[in-house]
Amino acid sequence: MGEEGMRRVTFAVCLPLDGRAISGLVAGAVQAAAFNPFDRALFLSITQNRQFWHLDNWRSPFQGFSQAFFQRSLQGGIYFPLEDIFKKLFARFQISQALRDVFVGKCAGAVNGLLLNPLSVIKYNMWTANKDTFWGTASELYRLHGCGSFFRGVGSTVLRDVAFGAAYTSMRHYLRRRFPGGKLDHLKHDLTSAVLATFISAPFNYARNVQYASARLVVPSIMDTWRILARKTLEQPTKLDRFRFAQRSLGIGWGTARVTMAFAFGAFVYETLMGKSRGFVARG
């Protein structure tokens, strides 16, 4: 291959990667700004065991947002570029499309959870302790517990994101193949898929929130958090109270609505930007 051929290959590989990265960051930035108050209120409602609309959950809804803007943009926009990357990787394997989508979602979720867990630990500690700066919170966590602070809850985070990714990616692409249509149809498919994925991953998300809120470096295991949840649920006086307690603890309801809207919205923004970037490359 000559020099000209090498330049064409490099151009073809790097530009889509740049497009994915930029589109993902922009989608994440928009998502971070739109859903930050919702995220904070939801986390506090679970960890403090109070109603979602309790006024204390909504005090200082953008606390620390400016300091952690890039982190939250990355957190909200990395999944879809990872999904695209693993799609290309698994396209080489001779397996069914449905199974390929499951593997793509699992891998995208695993990498997403592993990379972003330290950032999530810092963010949730800011919310729990009512601290104002991202780097100040990170420094204090390191001073108290060393590097281990940033890997708190990593197991439950990765398992949550693997479960979510497998269900979400496989379902949304199945629906798009089964019921082809335009952007509005894709949005409906993504909403439906995110609801299913949120229900499947909710137990791991509960364990993660409990581990993040723990004041100790050695956090309770996933099974311990589930046993405690089951015991507290059974302690409720009536069946309706048990249902409400479990539903609120698992974040099913408002938590489901938040994840569903955020992922569908993020996918819409990302795919819109990717479509425009491909058009730009084609014209270039």
C-alpha positions as CSV (number, residue, x, y, z in Angstrom):
1,M,0.0,0.0,0.0
2,G,1.4,3.4,-1.0
3,E,1.6,6.6,0.9
4,E,-1.6,7.9,-0.6
5,G,-3.4,4.6,0.3
6,M,-2.2,4.9,3.9
7,R,-3.4,8.4,4.2
8,R,-6.9,7.3,3.0
9,V,-7.1,4.5,5.5
10,T,-6.0,6.8,8.4
11,F,-8.5,9.4,7.3
12,A,-11.3,6.7,7.1
13,V,-10.5,5.3,10.6
14,C,-9.7,8.4,12.6
15,L,-12.6,10.7,11.4
16,P,-15.4,8.4,12.5
17,L,-13.6,7.9,15.8
18,D,-13.4,11.7,16.3
19,G,-17.0,11.9,15.3
20,R,-18.0,9.3,17.8
21,A,-16.0,11.0,20.6
22,I,-17.3,14.5,19.9
23,S,-20.9,13.4,19.4
24,G,-20.8,11.4,22.6
25,L,-19.4,14.3,24.6
26,V,-22.0,16.7,23.3
27,A,-24.8,14.2,23.9
28,G,-23.5,13.7,27.4
29,A,-23.1,17.4,28.1
30,V,-26.8,18.1,27.1
31,Q,-27.9,15.1,29.1
32,A,-25.9,16.2,32.2
33,A,-27.4,19.6,32.2
34,A,-30.9,18.4,31.7
35,F,-30.9,15.6,34.3
36,N,-28.6,16.7,37.0
37,P,-31.3,17.9,39.4
38,F,-33.3,14.7,38.8
39,D,-30.2,12.5,39.5
40,R,-29.4,14.3,42.7
41,A,-33.0,14.1,44.0
42,L,-33.3,10.4,43.1
43,F,-30.0,9.5,44.8
44,L,-30.9,11.3,48.0
45,S,-34.4,9.8,48.0
46,I,-32.9,6.3,48.0
47,T,-30.0,6.8,50.4
48,Q,-32.0,9.0,52.8
49,N,-35.2,6.8,52.4
50,R,-37.6,9.7,51.8
51,Q,-40.1,10.6,49.1
52,F,-38.7,11.7,45.7
53,W,-40.4,15.1,45.8
54,H,-39.3,15.9,49.4
55,L,-38.0,19.4,49.4
56,D,-34.6,18.5,50.9
57,N,-33.9,16.4,47.8
58,W,-34.2,19.4,45.5
59,R,-32.1,21.9,47.5
60,S,-29.1,23.1,45.5
61,P,-30.0,21.0,42.4
62,F,-26.8,22.1,40.5
63,Q,-24.4,21.8,43.5
64,G,-20.9,21.2,42.1
65,F,-22.2,21.0,38.5
66,S,-19.8,23.5,37.0
67,Q,-16.8,21.8,38.6
68,A,-17.8,18.3,37.4
69,F,-19.3,19.3,34.1
70,F,-16.7,17.4,31.9
71,Q,-17.0,14.4,34.1
72,R,-20.8,14.3,33.8
73,S,-20.6,14.9,30.1
74,L,-18.2,12.0,29.7
75,Q,-20.5,9.9,32.0
76,G,-23.6,10.6,30.0
77,G,-22.0,10.3,26.5
78,I,-19.6,7.4,26.6
79,Y,-22.0,4.5,26.2
80,F,-23.0,5.0,22.6
81,P,-19.5,5.5,21.2
82,L,-18.5,2.3,23.0
83,E,-21.5,0.5,21.5
84,D,-20.4,1.6,18.0
85,I,-16.8,0.4,18.7
86,F,-17.9,-3.1,19.9
87,K,-20.4,-3.4,17.0
88,K,-17.5,-3.2,14.6
89,L,-15.4,-5.6,16.7
90,F,-18.1,-8.3,17.0
91,A,-19.1,-8.0,13.3
92,R,-16.1,-10.2,12.6
93,F,-17.7,-13.2,14.5
94,Q,-20.0,-15.6,12.8
95,I,-22.9,-15.5,15.3
96,S,-26.5,-14.4,15.1
97,Q,-27.3,-10.7,15.1
98,A,-29.3,-11.1,18.3
99,L,-26.5,-12.7,20.2
100,R,-24.0,-10.2,18.8
101,D,-26.1,-7.3,20.1
102,V,-26.2,-9.0,23.6
103,F,-22.4,-9.2,23.6
104,V,-22.0,-5.6,22.3
105,G,-24.3,-4.3,25.1
106,K,-22.5,-6.4,27.8
107,C,-19.0,-5.1,26.7
108,A,-20.1,-1.5,26.3
109,G,-21.7,-1.7,29.8
110,A,-18.7,-3.3,31.4
111,V,-16.2,-0.8,30.1
112,N,-18.6,2.1,30.8
113,G,-19.0,1.0,34.4
114,L,-15.3,0.2,35.0
115,L,-14.0,3.5,33.6
116,L,-16.6,5.8,35.2
117,N,-17.0,4.3,38.6
118,P,-14.3,6.5,40.3
119,L,-16.0,9.6,38.9
120,S,-19.4,8.4,40.1
121,V,-18.0,7.8,43.6
122,I,-16.8,11.4,43.8
123,K,-20.1,12.8,42.4
124,Y,-22.3,10.9,44.8
125,N,-20.0,11.7,47.8
126,M,-20.5,15.4,46.9
127,W,-24.2,15.0,47.0
128,T,-24.3,13.0,50.3
129,A,-21.9,15.3,52.2
130,N,-23.2,18.5,50.5
131,K,-19.7,19.4,49.3
132,D,-19.1,22.0,46.6
133,T,-16.0,21.1,44.6
134,F,-15.3,17.9,42.6
135,W,-11.5,18.0,43.1
136,G,-11.8,18.9,46.8
137,T,-14.1,15.9,47.3
138,A,-11.6,13.7,45.5
139,S,-8.7,14.9,47.6
140,E,-10.6,14.2,50.8
141,L,-11.6,10.7,49.7
142,Y,-8.0,10.0,48.9
143,R,-6.7,11.4,52.2
144,L,-9.2,9.3,54.2
145,H,-9.0,5.9,52.4
146,G,-6.4,6.2,49.6
147,C,-7.0,4.9,46.1
148,G,-9.5,2.3,47.4
149,S,-12.0,5.1,47.9
150,F,-12.5,5.4,44.1
151,F,-13.2,1.7,43.6
152,R,-16.0,1.5,46.1
153,G,-19.0,-0.2,44.5
154,V,-17.1,-1.1,41.3
155,G,-18.4,-4.7,41.3
156,S,-22.1,-3.7,41.6
157,T,-21.6,-0.9,39.1
158,V,-20.1,-3.1,36.4
159,L,-22.7,-5.8,37.0
160,R,-25.5,-3.2,36.8
161,D,-24.1,-1.8,33.5
162,V,-23.5,-5.2,32.0
163,A,-27.1,-6.2,32.8
164,F,-28.5,-2.9,31.5
165,G,-26.3,-2.9,28.4
166,A,-27.2,-6.4,27.4
167,A,-30.9,-5.8,27.7
168,Y,-30.9,-2.2,26.3
169,T,-28.7,-2.7,23.2
170,S,-30.2,-6.1,22.2
171,M,-33.8,-4.9,22.6
172,R,-33.5,-1.6,20.8
173,H,-31.8,-3.0,17.8
174,Y,-34.2,-5.9,17.6
175,L,-37.1,-3.5,17.6
176,R,-35.5,-1.4,15.0
177,R,-35.0,-4.4,12.7
178,R,-38.5,-5.7,13.5
179,F,-40.3,-2.4,13.1
180,P,-38.2,-0.1,10.9
181,G,-39.0,3.6,10.7
182,G,-37.7,7.1,11.2
183,K,-36.2,8.9,14.2
184,L,-39.5,9.1,16.1
185,D,-39.9,5.3,15.8
186,H,-36.3,4.9,17.0
187,L,-37.1,7.1,20.0
188,K,-40.0,4.9,20.9
189,H,-37.9,1.8,20.6
190,D,-35.2,3.2,22.8
191,L,-37.8,4.3,25.4
192,T,-39.2,0.8,25.5
193,S,-35.8,-0.9,25.7
194,A,-34.6,1.4,28.5
195,V,-37.6,0.6,30.6
196,L,-36.9,-3.1,30.3
197,A,-33.2,-2.7,31.0
198,T,-33.8,-0.5,34.0
199,F,-36.1,-3.1,35.6
200,I,-33.5,-5.9,35.0
201,S,-30.6,-3.8,36.4
202,A,-32.5,-2.3,39.4
203,P,-31.3,-4.7,42.0
204,F,-27.6,-4.0,41.1
205,N,-28.3,-0.3,41.1
206,Y,-29.7,-0.5,44.6
207,A,-26.6,-2.3,45.9
208,R,-24.4,0.3,44.2
209,N,-26.2,3.2,45.8
210,V,-26.0,1.6,49.2
211,Q,-22.3,1.0,48.8
212,Y,-21.7,4.5,47.6
213,A,-23.5,5.9,50.6
214,S,-21.5,3.7,53.1
215,A,-19.1,5.7,55.4
216,R,-16.7,2.7,55.6
217,L,-14.1,1.7,53.1
218,V,-15.2,-1.9,53.3
219,V,-18.7,-1.7,51.9
220,P,-21.5,-4.3,52.4
221,S,-21.6,-7.0,49.7
222,I,-24.2,-7.1,47.0
223,M,-25.9,-10.0,48.7
224,D,-25.9,-8.3,52.0
225,T,-27.6,-5.2,50.6
226,W,-30.3,-7.4,49.1
227,R,-30.8,-9.4,52.3
228,I,-31.1,-6.1,54.3
229,L,-33.6,-4.8,51.7
230,A,-35.7,-8.0,51.9
231,R,-35.7,-7.8,55.7
232,K,-36.7,-4.2,55.8
233,T,-39.4,-4.8,53.2
234,L,-40.9,-7.6,55.2
235,E,-40.9,-5.4,58.3
236,Q,-43.4,-3.1,56.7
237,P,-46.9,-3.5,58.2
238,T,-49.0,-4.1,55.1
239,K,-48.6,-5.5,51.6
240,L,-49.1,-2.1,50.1
241,D,-46.4,-0.6,52.3
242,R,-44.0,-3.5,51.4
243,F,-44.6,-2.8,47.7
244,R,-44.1,0.9,48.1
245,F,-40.9,0.5,50.2
246,A,-39.4,-2.0,47.7
247,Q,-40.4,0.2,44.7
248,R,-38.9,3.3,46.3
249,S,-35.7,1.6,47.4
250,L,-35.1,0.0,44.0
251,G,-35.7,3.4,42.2
252,I,-38.5,1.8,40.2
253,G,-40.8,4.7,39.1
254,W,-38.9,7.9,39.1
255,G,-35.6,6.1,38.6
256,T,-37.0,4.2,35.7
257,A,-38.4,7.4,34.2
258,R,-35.0,9.1,34.5
259,V,-33.0,6.4,32.9
260,T,-35.5,5.8,30.2
261,M,-35.7,9.5,29.2
262,A,-31.9,10.0,29.5
263,F,-30.9,7.1,27.4
264,A,-33.5,7.7,24.7
265,F,-32.6,11.4,24.6
266,G,-28.9,10.6,24.6
267,A,-29.3,8.1,21.7
268,F,-31.3,10.6,19.7
269,V,-28.7,13.4,20.2
270,Y,-25.8,11.1,19.5
271,E,-27.3,9.6,16.3
272,T,-28.4,13.0,15.1
273,L,-24.9,14.4,15.5
274,M,-23.3,11.3,14.0
275,G,-25.5,11.6,11.0
276,K,-24.5,15.2,10.5
277,S,-20.8,14.3,10.9
278,R,-21.0,11.6,8.3
279,G,-22.7,14.0,5.9
280,F,-19.8,16.5,6.6
281,V,-17.2,13.8,5.9
282,A,-19.0,12.8,2.7
283,R,-19.1,16.4,1.4
284,G,-15.5,16.8,2.3
